[in-house]
Amino acid sequence: RTVDGKLHALSPADGHELWSQEQQVPRLSLRGTARPVIAGDLVLCGFDNGKVLAANMTDGSVQWEATITPPHGRTELERLADIDSAVGVSGQDVYAVGFQGRVAMLALDTGQIWWSHEASSYRGLILGEDMLYVATADGEVIALKARTGAELWRQKALLHRGLSKLATMDDAVVVGDFQGYVHWLDKSSGALAARVSTGKTRISTAPVVAGNTVVVVNDRGQVSAFRVTPLARAPATDRRKAPATDRRNVPETPAPTREESQ
């Protein structure tokens, strides 16, 4: 997937182009492109015009395309509708989210939209069991039922903190922010369970989870790893209104333990 709106398939043997598909690129778009995802004999990819395209792996023929985020508004800023994150695939279901638009579930074989929920994100979504988690453009974290799109919780304590892509581990959702903090949210309630600092440099990429260890890389290339104990359950209502900058409102236990930093 290239910035000029094209999706290329290359031969694994010698790198020559097998086929390509192209979508119209708006005059103004967000920086970044969506990573293509392979599902069976299809390649799925989002584009800057708010569409998801499914192409045949063999010949590149378009099987379907669906508009997730219809551009709207008078100005070019208002009409930004990029899908800059990889779609999620679970069985015969596809999940996608766009900027200034919505998160939606589509049928893998036809592209039919089964449900949609208003959301704006360029950081994307992550699937976890029967749940779907989204980090919005303004810093909210939303949990939805994957099958129905029903919203279970919405955590607003991280508003305007420039969140990274999400990761999940056991009973927690993990996310970094622009100040170098890593946050753990309880999966069942959205409550803030723990927070640690890696320094003052932004974390943009998704944390990497390996067992009970979380590894993060900040934008300067510093790598930090934390070993995590199981999270204590707590009701979301106790912390949802807590200011994100007030560290006293974020419990220190169970505290992740830093294993290494370099």
N, C-alpha and C positions, 0 to 999 in steps of 0.2 A: 504494500500500500504506500503510494508516494503522495507528496504534497500537492501534485497537480491533478488530484482526483482520479488516479488510475490504480487499478489492481492488476498486478502482473503475476503470472505463473512461470517459473523457470525450470528447466530440466535439471534434475539432480545429478545427471551424468556430466554435462558440460556447461550448464548455466545459460544455454540459449533460451530465448523466450518461447514458451509454448502457446500462450494466449494472453490477452489483456482485456479488461473491461474499464470503462470510463464513466464517471458521473460529473455533472456540471459543478464547477466550483464557484461559490458566490464571490463577489468582489471583496468582501471582508469576511474573514473566518478566524477562529481561534487558532493559536499555535498548537501544532501536534496532529497526529493521525491515529486512527484506530488500528489495533493489531488484528489481522485476519484470524479467524478461528475455523478449524476443520471439523466438520461433523458428518461422519459417514462419507458419502461421495459429494458433499457440498462444501464450498468455501463461503463463509459468512463474514461480512465486513460492513462497518458503518462509514458514512461519508459526511462531508461538510454541509451538504444540503439537507441533512436531517433524515436521510434514508438508510435503510439496511438492505443490502443486496445479497442474494444467494446465487452462486454460480456453480455450475457443474465442474468438478475437479478435472475431468478429462479434457473437455473441449472449451470450457469457459462460457458455455451458453447460460443465459440468465434464466434461472428457474422461477424466481419471483423477486420483487422488491417491494418494500413497505415503507411508508413515511411515518416515522416515529415522532418527529418534531416538525410540524409544518411551520415554515417561516411566517412571521406576522409582524405588523407594524410598518411605519412609514420610513424610518431611518435604517441605515445599514446595521447600526448597533442593535436596534430592536429586532432585526430579522436574523440575527445570529442563531443558528440552529444546529451546530455541529454535533456529531456523534464522534467523540475523540477517544472513546474507550472500547475495549473488546466486549463483544456480546457474551452473555453467559448461556450455556447449553446444559440442559438436564433432560435426558431422555428425548422425547419428541417436542420439548418446549424450548423456546429461545427467549432470552430476556435482554432488553436494550434500554439505554437511557440517553437522552440528549440534553443539550444546553438550552435553557429557556423553554423547556417543553414538558416531557413526561417520561415516565418509565413504563414499559409495556411488556406483556408476554405475547409471543407469537407462536403459531404452529410451524414446526420445522419444515413440514412438507409443502405447505401452501403460503406461508407468510401471513395468514389471517391473524389479526390482532384479537386476542381473547379478552384482555382487559388492559386498562391503562390507568395511571395514577399521576397526578400533577407533581412534577419534580424538575429541578434543573441541576445538571451535573456534568462536569467534564472529567471527573475523577473515576466515574464508573460505578459498577456494582459488584457484589460478590454473593455467591450462593452458599447457603449453609443448611443442610438437611432440608426441611420444608420451609425455610425462610429465605428472604432476600434482603440484603442490606445495601443502602445507598448513602454515599457521602455527597451532600448537595454543594452547589457552588458557593453558598453563603456560610457553610460550616455546620449545618445540621446533619445528624446521622439518623436515618429512618429505617425502621424494620417493617417489612411487609410479609404477609402470607404469600408464598410463592404461587399457590394454585388460584387464589382469588384476588390478590392485590390489596386485601384489607390491611390497613395500617394498624400495627400493634403498639408501637411506641415511636416517639420522636424526641431525640435528645438535643436541646438547644444550648447547652452550657458551653459548647465549643464554637459558637457563632463567631464568624470573622477571624478565625484562627488559621485560615489557609490550609485545610486538611489535606493529607496525603491520600493515596489509594488505601483501601481497607484490606484487612486480613482477619481471619477468624481462627480461634484456637479453643478447643474444649468448650467452655461456657462463656467465652468472651469474644468481643469484637475489638480489634486492635487498630489504632490509627495514629499517625504522626501529625505534627503541625509546623507552622512557619517559625516558631520559636525554638524548635528542637525538642519539644516534649513528645513523649509517647504516652497515649491514653488507653486504658482498658475499660470497656463498657460491658456491663452484664448483658448477655444475650437475651435473657427472658424479660428484662425490665427496661434496659437502656441506662440504668444507673451508672454513674461514674464509679468505678471500683478501685482504680489505682492510676497513678501518674508518676513518671520519672523524666528527668531531663538528660539529654545527651549533649548539651551545650546550647549555643545560641544560634545555630545554623539550621535553616529550613530542612525538613524531611519531606521529599516529594514522592518518592517511590513507596510502594506497598511494603510493610514489614514482612519478613520471611519467617515462617513458623516451622520449627523442626522439633517435634515432640513438645516438651515443656520449655523450650528455648525460643525467644523472639530475637531476630537479628534485624537491625535497621542500619541504613546507610544515609547519611545526610548529604546535602548538595556539595559539600567540600570533599566528599569521599571518605569521611570518618566512619568506621564500622563499630557498632556497639552491639553487644549481645546481653540478653537478660534471661535469667532462669525464673520461671513464674510458678508460684504455688496456687492451688485452686482458689477461685474467687468466692468470697462470701456473698450470699444472696442478700439483696437489699432492695426495698421498693423504690421505683423511679421517682415517685412524688416527693421524696425527701430531698432529692438533689437536682431535679430538673430545672429549678429556678435559681440554682446557685450560680453566681457570676463565675465565668471561666477564669478570671484573673485572681479569684480569691482561693488561694491554696488551702486555707483552713477548712474549706467545704469539701475537699477531696480527701477521702480517708487514705491514710498511709499504709494500711494493711488490708489485704495481703500485699506486701510490697515486692515487686520484682527485684531480684538481686542481680546486679551487673556482674557478668562473668568476665568480659574482656572489652577493651576499647583501644583502638589504635588509629 
